[in-house]
């Protein structure tokens, strides 16, 4: 197999050669292959459907998470951790100024 043919995952663009694998596309594509990272290869294997092209792989395996930013929602644990590690709450300077 030509190492240059596996340059990046066709879904996410990951280019670390250690994580890349080639998968066979659906029958009828004359032995066509696509390059996927390990995560997307696992998703492809578990999907149970066969894609005929890299475009179909991107559509089937692309990021399906919402883009909602949840950092501002907060939660009780997050608030407690933030309060515990704020620098303004120190009662004294614990550094060794030797």
Secondary structure as GFF3:
##gff-version 3
##sequence-region A 1 98
A	DSSP	three_ten_helix	3	5	.	.	.	ID=ss1
A	DSSP	three_ten_helix	17	19	.	.	.	ID=ss2
A	DSSP	beta_strand	20	24	.	.	.	ID=ss3
A	DSSP	beta_strand	33	37	.	.	.	ID=ss4
A	DSSP	alpha_helix	38	47	.	.	.	ID=ss5
A	DSSP	alpha_helix	54	61	.	.	.	ID=ss6
A	DSSP	alpha_helix	76	85	.	.	.	ID=ss7
A	DSSP	three_ten_helix	87	89	.	.	.	ID=ss8
###
